[in-house]
């Protein structure tokens, strides 16, 4: 099956953003639903499943080509350590500080580390 014609069609479609929204929203809904059933580990597995990354790579390729995919992949690697720090902060601080404060602190740590990693690894480049 040749995927390139489908990706080209998708990139030219006016409804592509709606499709992107539905795909991302579906993963979010499934994750929240499974968590509400007490299936936190399965919920986390769904949230981190490479399926969403695969779709992102395909859609980004359709929109911008190989160079854009490579830049996106590089960004994922750069921002993974700050994301791990964010998740760890929420995990450790929720019991002591509550969900909202732990999320706020976690996001702040993510933003600070992301800026630091970006500056260290990419320099002043956007």
C-alpha positions in Angstrom: 0.0 0.0 0.0 1.4 3.3 -1.0 0.9 5.8 1.8 2.2 9.0 0.1 -0.9 9.7 -2.0 -3.1 9.5 1.2 -0.8 11.8 3.1 -0.7 14.3 0.2 -4.5 14.3 0.1 -4.7 14.8 3.8 -2.3 17.7 3.7 -4.4 19.4 1.1 -7.8 18.8 2.9 -9.5 21.6 4.7 -10.8 19.1 7.3 -7.3 17.9 8.3 -7.3 20.0 11.5 -10.6 18.5 12.5 -9.2 15.0 12.0 -6.1 15.9 14.0 -8.3 17.2 16.8 -10.5 14.0 16.8 -7.4 11.7 16.9 -5.8 13.6 19.8 -9.1 13.9 21.6 -9.8 10.2 21.3 -6.6 9.3 23.0 -7.3 11.8 25.8 -10.8 10.4 26.3 -9.7 6.8 26.3 -6.9 7.7 28.8 -9.3 9.5 31.2 -11.9 6.7 30.9 -9.5 3.9 31.8 -8.1 6.0 34.7 -11.6 6.5 36.0 -12.0 2.7 36.1 -9.0 2.4 38.3 -6.8 1.2 35.4 -4.0 3.8 35.9 -1.2 1.7 34.5 -3.2 0.9 31.4 -4.3 4.5 31.1 -0.6 5.6 31.2 0.3 3.0 28.6 -2.3 4.3 26.2 -1.2 7.9 26.9 2.4 7.1 26.1 1.7 4.6 23.3 3.8 5.3 20.2 0.6 5.3 18.2 0.0 9.0 18.7 3.7 9.7 17.8 3.4 7.5 14.7 0.3 9.5 13.7 2.1 12.7 14.4 5.1 11.7 12.4 2.9 10.8 9.4 0.8 14.0 9.6 3.9 16.2 10.0 5.5 14.4 7.1 2.4 15.2 5.0 2.5 18.8 6.1 6.2 19.5 5.9 8.3 16.6 4.6 11.4 14.8 5.9 13.2 17.8 7.4 10.2 18.7 9.5 9.9 15.1 10.8 13.6 15.2 11.8 13.2 18.5 13.5 10.1 17.2 15.4 11.9 14.0 16.4 14.9 16.0 17.7 12.5 18.2 19.7 10.9 15.1 21.2 14.3 13.9 22.4 15.2 17.3 23.8 12.0 17.7 25.7 11.8 14.2 27.1 14.0 14.8 30.2 12.0 17.9 31.2 8.8 15.8 30.7 10.1 13.1 33.0 10.9 15.7 35.6 7.4 17.1 35.3 5.8 13.6 35.7 8.1 12.8 38.7 7.2 16.1 40.4 3.5 15.5 40.0 3.9 11.9 41.3 5.9 12.9 44.4 4.1 16.2 45.2 0.4 15.3 44.8 0.0 13.6 48.2 1.7 16.4 50.0 0.6 19.5 48.0 -2.6 18.4 46.2 -3.2 17.9 42.5 -3.4 21.6 41.5 -0.2 22.8 43.2 1.7 19.7 42.1 0.6 20.2 38.5 1.6 23.9 38.7 5.0 23.2 40.1 5.5 20.3 37.6 4.6 22.5 34.6 6.9 25.3 35.9 9.8 22.8 36.2 9.0 21.5 32.7 9.0 25.0 31.3 12.3 25.9 33.0 14.1 22.7 32.1 12.7 22.9 28.5 14.1 26.4 28.1 17.5 25.3 29.6 17.7 22.1 27.5 16.7 24.0 24.3 19.3 26.7 25.0 22.0 24.2 25.8 21.3 21.9 22.9 20.1 24.3 20.2 21.6 27.6 21.2 19.6 30.7 20.2 18.0 28.8 17.3 14.2 28.8 17.4 
